[in-house]
Structures are given as structure tokens and as C-alpha cells.
């Protein structure tokens, strides 16, 4: 018998576990034993397979927010940066609501990417429908609503910013689940269902092997070429391509930090810190770790001209050209500012 005492013991013992694991456990122990002592909301016990079913997901919605005034202005510039628009031009910023009030307390950021490759006018309809839904919760606090459409990935996608005159934290279920489901239903109803499945490439099967360009996804070949991970070899008078050994590590890092693809394209020989590795070098560049948060990554160049990508938990407290000493604790972990010692600050009057 699964008694209430065991139930309490389980809660105390496992209080730090993820919510879904606790729910799965309770579902097995309580619901299946037909106990009437506890009521569990079955709707929260969502199957992982259902969430990750590539055929059913028609839309991805990512979100973040900022309450930092400088970061809010930086994000405005970021989403209308040169090269992200059509034909690598500067994207047009479209205002749905614009206020003269400059005292912005909070900025919500959304990336909306549809499985179906919608046209620009169709994406505008998606934005309007999305805003209509979210305004149910925050309408009276909204000062500015604007968006851009980016063309710098395989699918056009929307960057939407909503700025408020008050700090209002939305429930994560509303943002992560409800809004995506709502907009997904709208897309299916308005533009039809997309049953296209993405091709999954197991990179382990092709690393350090001869491959034909038409044997793997063209976009993947292009990405690997940009990152300098494909090598052309002349064998018996024929040009053949090989994928380099460090490709596996590249995908491992990219899975953790999406920005690494752009870093690798730019610097080619960039490295990441291994366990307990320590370096001293100059901060060459400060990047945002993803498109929706204010967290930073820094690019550090050592005396030996080695280039390192260093992801952080928060904003970097130093400046570009500072000399820093960094000690890593764990491979592919994000570092706190206490792990970075600024040895020499750059001359502020430069």
C-alpha cells in the first residue's frame, strides 16, 4: 500500500528533482494503484514522446525577457542588424504599437519559427494573432510592440519584442505551452498542416570518412564548409571530400550553445576550455550567448594566438580588450564572473 507517510518521505527526498519526474513517479504509484487519497492532474503528465514528435510540432516558440535598460536597447539593434534580412540586407522593423514613453521596465522577446515555410505576409498574420493572444494577459502594461522577419536560417522566422511599463512575469506554462499550442492551431487552420519530416543525420557515422556531397543534407555540407570542417583531397585524380575529426566536438558544442556556429564560421580554429584548464588572454569580442537572453560569451585570444569561446552565466563585467585570467571547472559549462579575474583593464580613454 502506498501510504501518505511514504508519499511525504518521497516529496522531501526528491524535492530537487524535476517536476515531470515527480509526476511520472506519482502517476505510477498512486493512479495505477487506484488510490483515492490524492488527486493528481493527469494533464500535466505529458508524454515526452508526444512533445518531441517531429510530425506533430508545427511551430516553435522561444522566449526570454530583460529588465536591463541597456540590454533592451541592444536587443532592438540586434534584431534589425545588417545581414539578417532578405538578401542579407538589414531587416525592416515593423511596429504594431509604438509609444513615446521611454521608461521601459521590461522587454519580452519571442522567436516564432513555423515548420511550414510561410511567406512574409503570412508571417505577419501569425504575429498579429500571437499578439492578440498575449495581450489578454499584459495589454494594459504594453508600451511598444515591434518585430522583424529574419532570413538568415533555412526558414524565415519572426523576432518579436513587447515592451512593458511594469515588470510582469508570465507563468511559464502560458509562455512555453499555451501560446505555442494556440498559435499552432491557428497556423494549421489558416495555412494547412505540414507533414514534412526533418532528416536526421548521425554525424558519428560520417566523421573521418569519405562522403559524397549528395549523400548528406546540402545545408549540412554548407555548414561544415563554412566551419572549415570539410577537407578536399585529390585521390587518383579525383576530388573527394572528407569530414574532419573535430566535427563531432563541433556538433556537441553547438547543441549546447547555438551561437557557436557563427563563432566557428568567423574564427575557424576556435577552442573551448577543457576540465580545469586555465588561460590568460585578451578579451577580443563580447557576444550574446543566445538571441533571447542578456547572457554573454566572450572570445579570448591568448599570447600563443589560441582563440577560446568562453560561455558565461551572466553579462560580462569587463570590457573588450581587458586582460583576463580564466579557470574552467567543467567542459562545456558556463562560467560565473567569479571564475574570471580581470588582470588588466583596457585604457578607458582609448
LINGI-V216856 format. One record per residue. N is the residue number from 0. RES is the residue in one small letter. D_LAST is the distance of its C-alpha to the last C-alpha in whole Angstrom. Layout:
BEGIN
n=N res=RES d_last=D_LAST
n=N res=RES d_last=D_LAST
END
This chain:
BEGIN
n=0 res=x d_last=73
n=1 res=x d_last=70
n=2 res=x d_last=70
n=3 res=x d_last=68
n=4 res=x d_last=67
n=5 res=x d_last=66
n=6 res=x d_last=64
n=7 res=x d_last=62
n=8 res=x d_last=61
n=9 res=x d_last=60
n=10 res=x d_last=57
n=11 res=x d_last=56
n=12 res=x d_last=56
n=13 res=x d_last=54
n=14 res=x d_last=52
n=15 res=x d_last=49
n=16 res=x d_last=50
n=17 res=x d_last=49
n=18 res=x d_last=51
n=19 res=x d_last=53
n=20 res=x d_last=54
n=21 res=x d_last=56
n=22 res=x d_last=57
n=23 res=x d_last=58
n=24 res=x d_last=60
n=25 res=x d_last=62
n=26 res=x d_last=63
n=27 res=x d_last=65
n=28 res=x d_last=66
n=29 res=x d_last=67
n=30 res=x d_last=68
n=31 res=x d_last=69
n=32 res=x d_last=72
n=33 res=x d_last=73
n=34 res=x d_last=72
n=35 res=x d_last=72
n=36 res=x d_last=70
n=37 res=x d_last=67
n=38 res=x d_last=65
n=39 res=x d_last=63
n=40 res=x d_last=61
n=41 res=x d_last=61
n=42 res=x d_last=59
n=43 res=x d_last=56
n=44 res=x d_last=57
n=45 res=x d_last=56
n=46 res=x d_last=57
n=47 res=x d_last=54
n=48 res=x d_last=55
n=49 res=x d_last=56
n=50 res=x d_last=52
n=51 res=x d_last=51
n=52 res=x d_last=54
n=53 res=x d_last=52
n=54 res=x d_last=55
n=55 res=x d_last=55
n=56 res=x d_last=51
n=57 res=x d_last=50
n=58 res=x d_last=47
n=59 res=x d_last=44
n=60 res=x d_last=42
n=61 res=x d_last=39
n=62 res=x d_last=37
n=63 res=x d_last=34
n=64 res=x d_last=33
n=65 res=x d_last=30
n=66 res=x d_last=30
n=67 res=x d_last=26
n=68 res=x d_last=25
n=69 res=x d_last=22
n=70 res=x d_last=23
n=71 res=x d_last=26
n=72 res=x d_last=24
n=73 res=x d_last=22
n=74 res=x d_last=26
n=75 res=x d_last=27
n=76 res=x d_last=24
n=77 res=x d_last=25
n=78 res=x d_last=29
n=79 res=x d_last=28
n=80 res=x d_last=26
n=81 res=x d_last=27
n=82 res=x d_last=29
n=83 res=x d_last=31
n=84 res=x d_last=34
n=85 res=x d_last=37
n=86 res=x d_last=36
n=87 res=x d_last=33
n=88 res=x d_last=32
n=89 res=x d_last=30
n=90 res=x d_last=33
n=91 res=x d_last=34
n=92 res=x d_last=34
n=93 res=x d_last=37
n=94 res=x d_last=38
n=95 res=x d_last=41
n=96 res=x d_last=40
n=97 res=x d_last=37
n=98 res=x d_last=37
n=99 res=x d_last=35
n=100 res=x d_last=34
n=101 res=x d_last=31
n=102 res=x d_last=31
n=103 res=x d_last=32
n=104 res=x d_last=33
n=105 res=x d_last=33
n=106 res=x d_last=33
n=107 res=x d_last=35
n=108 res=x d_last=34
n=109 res=x d_last=37
n=110 res=x d_last=37
n=111 res=x d_last=41
n=112 res=x d_last=42
n=113 res=x d_last=46
n=114 res=x d_last=48
n=115 res=x d_last=49
n=116 res=x d_last=47
n=117 res=x d_last=47
n=118 res=x d_last=47
n=119 res=x d_last=44
n=120 res=x d_last=47
n=121 res=x d_last=48
n=122 res=x d_last=45
n=123 res=x d_last=44
n=124 res=x d_last=48
n=125 res=x d_last=47
n=126 res=x d_last=44
n=127 res=x d_last=46
n=128 res=x d_last=48
n=129 res=x d_last=46
n=130 res=x d_last=44
n=131 res=x d_last=48
n=132 res=x d_last=49
n=133 res=x d_last=45
n=134 res=x d_last=46
n=135 res=x d_last=49
n=136 res=x d_last=47
n=137 res=x d_last=44
n=138 res=x d_last=45
n=139 res=x d_last=45
n=140 res=x d_last=41
n=141 res=x d_last=40
n=142 res=x d_last=38
n=143 res=x d_last=36
n=144 res=x d_last=37
n=145 res=x d_last=36
n=146 res=x d_last=36
n=147 res=x d_last=35
n=148 res=x d_last=37
n=149 res=x d_last=35
n=150 res=x d_last=37
n=151 res=x d_last=34
n=152 res=x d_last=37
n=153 res=x d_last=41
n=154 res=x d_last=42
n=155 res=x d_last=40
n=156 res=x d_last=39
n=157 res=x d_last=38
n=158 res=x d_last=35
n=159 res=x d_last=36
n=160 res=x d_last=34
n=161 res=x d_last=36
n=162 res=x d_last=35
n=163 res=x d_last=36
n=164 res=x d_last=37
n=165 res=x d_last=38
n=166 res=x d_last=37
n=167 res=x d_last=40
n=168 res=x d_last=40
n=169 res=x d_last=43
n=170 res=x d_last=45
n=171 res=x d_last=44
n=172 res=x d_last=48
n=173 res=x d_last=47
n=174 res=x d_last=44
n=175 res=x d_last=45
n=176 res=x d_last=48
n=177 res=x d_last=50
n=178 res=x d_last=48
n=179 res=x d_last=47
n=180 res=x d_last=51
n=181 res=x d_last=52
n=182 res=x d_last=49
n=183 res=x d_last=51
n=184 res=x d_last=55
n=185 res=x d_last=53
n=186 res=x d_last=52
n=187 res=x d_last=55
n=188 res=x d_last=57
n=189 res=x d_last=56
n=190 res=x d_last=55
n=191 res=x d_last=57
n=192 res=x d_last=57
n=193 res=x d_last=55
n=194 res=x d_last=56
n=195 res=x d_last=54
n=196 res=x d_last=53
n=197 res=x d_last=50
n=198 res=x d_last=50
n=199 res=x d_last=49
n=200 res=x d_last=48
n=201 res=x d_last=49
n=202 res=x d_last=46
n=203 res=x d_last=48
n=204 res=x d_last=51
n=205 res=x d_last=49
n=206 res=x d_last=46
n=207 res=x d_last=47
n=208 res=x d_last=50
n=209 res=x d_last=51
n=210 res=x d_last=50
n=211 res=x d_last=51
n=212 res=x d_last=49
n=213 res=x d_last=51
n=214 res=x d_last=52
n=215 res=x d_last=49
n=216 res=x d_last=47
n=217 res=x d_last=46
n=218 res=x d_last=42
n=219 res=x d_last=42
n=220 res=x d_last=43
n=221 res=x d_last=40
n=222 res=x d_last=38
n=223 res=x d_last=38
n=224 res=x d_last=38
n=225 res=x d_last=34
n=226 res=x d_last=33
n=227 res=x d_last=35
n=228 res=x d_last=38
n=229 res=x d_last=41
n=230 res=x d_last=42
n=231 res=x d_last=44
n=232 res=x d_last=47
n=233 res=x d_last=50
n=234 res=x d_last=53
n=235 res=x d_last=56
n=236 res=x d_last=55
n=237 res=x d_last=53
n=238 res=x d_last=50
n=239 res=x d_last=50
n=240 res=x d_last=47
n=241 res=x d_last=46
n=242 res=x d_last=44
n=243 res=x d_last=42
n=244 res=x d_last=42
n=245 res=x d_last=39
n=246 res=x d_last=40
n=247 res=x d_last=41
n=248 res=x d_last=38
n=249 res=x d_last=36
n=250 res=x d_last=39
n=251 res=x d_last=39
n=252 res=x d_last=35
n=253 res=x d_last=35
n=254 res=x d_last=38
n=255 res=x d_last=36
n=256 res=x d_last=32
n=257 res=x d_last=33
n=258 res=x d_last=29
n=259 res=x d_last=30
n=260 res=x d_last=32
n=261 res=x d_last=28
n=262 res=x d_last=26
n=263 res=x d_last=29
n=264 res=x d_last=29
n=265 res=x d_last=26
n=266 res=x d_last=25
n=267 res=x d_last=29
n=268 res=x d_last=29
n=269 res=x d_last=27
n=270 res=x d_last=29
n=271 res=x d_last=30
n=272 res=x d_last=30
n=273 res=x d_last=34
n=274 res=x d_last=36
n=275 res=x d_last=34
n=276 res=x d_last=32
n=277 res=x d_last=29
n=278 res=x d_last=25
n=279 res=x d_last=22
n=280 res=x d_last=19
n=281 res=x d_last=16
n=282 res=x d_last=15
n=283 res=x d_last=15
n=284 res=x d_last=16
n=285 res=x d_last=18
n=286 res=x d_last=21
n=287 res=x d_last=24
n=288 res=x d_last=27
n=289 res=x d_last=29
n=290 res=x d_last=30
n=291 res=x d_last=31
n=292 res=x d_last=29
n=293 res=x d_last=26
n=294 res=x d_last=26
n=295 res=x d_last=23
n=296 res=x d_last=23
n=297 res=x d_last=20
n=298 res=x d_last=20
n=299 res=x d_last=20
n=300 res=x d_last=20
n=301 res=x d_last=21
n=302 res=x d_last=22
n=303 res=x d_last=25
n=304 res=x d_last=23
n=305 res=x d_last=25
n=306 res=x d_last=24
n=307 res=x d_last=25
n=308 res=x d_last=25
n=309 res=x d_last=25
n=310 res=x d_last=27
n=311 res=x d_last=26
n=312 res=x d_last=28
n=313 res=x d_last=26
n=314 res=x d_last=22
n=315 res=x d_last=20
n=316 res=x d_last=18
n=317 res=x d_last=15
n=318 res=x d_last=12
n=319 res=x d_last=12
n=320 res=x d_last=11
n=321 res=x d_last=12
n=322 res=x d_last=15
n=323 res=x d_last=18
n=324 res=x d_last=22
n=325 res=x d_last=24
n=326 res=x d_last=28
n=327 res=x d_last=30
n=328 res=x d_last=34
n=329 res=x d_last=35
n=330 res=x d_last=35
n=331 res=x d_last=34
n=332 res=x d_last=33
n=333 res=x d_last=30
n=334 res=x d_last=28
n=335 res=x d_last=28
n=336 res=x d_last=24
n=337 res=x d_last=27
n=338 res=x d_last=27
n=339 res=x d_last=23
n=340 res=x d_last=22
n=341 res=x d_last=18
n=342 res=x d_last=18
n=343 res=x d_last=14
n=344 res=x d_last=12
n=345 res=x d_last=8
n=346 res=x d_last=6
n=347 res=x d_last=6
n=348 res=x d_last=4
n=349 res=x d_last=0
END
